[in-house]
Amino acid sequence: EPASLTKLMTAYVVFQALRDKKLALEQAVPVSERAWRATGSKMFIEPRKPVTVDELIRGMVVQSGNDACIALAEAVGGSEEVFAQMMNREAERLGMKGTKFMNSSGLPDPQHVSTARDLQVLAAALIRDFPAEYAQYYSQKEFRYNNITQSNRNRLLWLDPTVDGVKTGHTEAAGYCLIASSKRGERRLLSVLLGATSEASRAQESQKLLNWGFQFFDAVKLYDARAPVKEIEVWKGARSTLKAGF
């Protein structure tokens, strides 16, 4: 059960809509009864009080607002059900074979499932395909909306200056989950931790994973792209040798 880690795919589809000019950051979004009545974590949007796409994204990313997710899903897909279909299409395109989304927020549903590997693929795609949006939203430590200030639940943003995201999640069944990303020098590593027993342990164990990764693995460049690494002999061809590379 991916819990609020689901919101990474919601963000991915929303960022696509922004890129394709189907949505604008300053655009006002009406708040439906369904979004307003969302259970779980909220940013506290209200009907008859339009909210901008930019505010909804911050409410979704920083405050993990389920109400913000539903409002964004309705703005992009018309309904949350149609938006979930868009999420599943992207999951298939990214090769997330063990994933199915039933909603935009990650609220429990027996069919709403993912895997650690799939979630890593999703987080990596978000950072790779939308670097500016990632930098803009995911390291924000707190956000104030409707006179309510809420802190980002990713404790590593305070504990490790090299961590710039990504997302926490929690439900009874899923436990405490965290996808963390750290960039040290030219290297970025992602850790995916699911099912921790507390907020503190999910932060500590994620920090250990990142430190271990940086300490025991290196990025090594073997060859340049499109540069020859070898000459192959050619028999009875127009030329006697052929340059081959990657």
Salt bridges, closest charged atoms under 4 A:
ASP20 OD1 - ARG19 NE 3.44
GLU33 OE2 - ARG37 NE 2.83
ASP54 OD2 - ARG58 NE 3.19
GLU80 OE1 - ARG34 NH2 2.86
GLU81 OE2 - ARG34 NH1 2.99
GLU90 OE1 - ARG93 NH2 2.79
ASP118 OD1 - ARG117 NH1 3.70
ASP129 OD1 - ARG128 NE 2.96
ASP160 OD2 - ARG184 NH2 3.17
ASP164 OD1 - ARG188 NH1 2.93
GLU199 OE1 - ARG155 NE 3.91
GLU205 OE2 - LYS208 NZ 3.02
ASP218 OD1 - ARG187 NH1 3.93
ASP224 OD1 - LYS221 NZ 2.63
GLU231 OE2 - LYS243 NZ 3.24
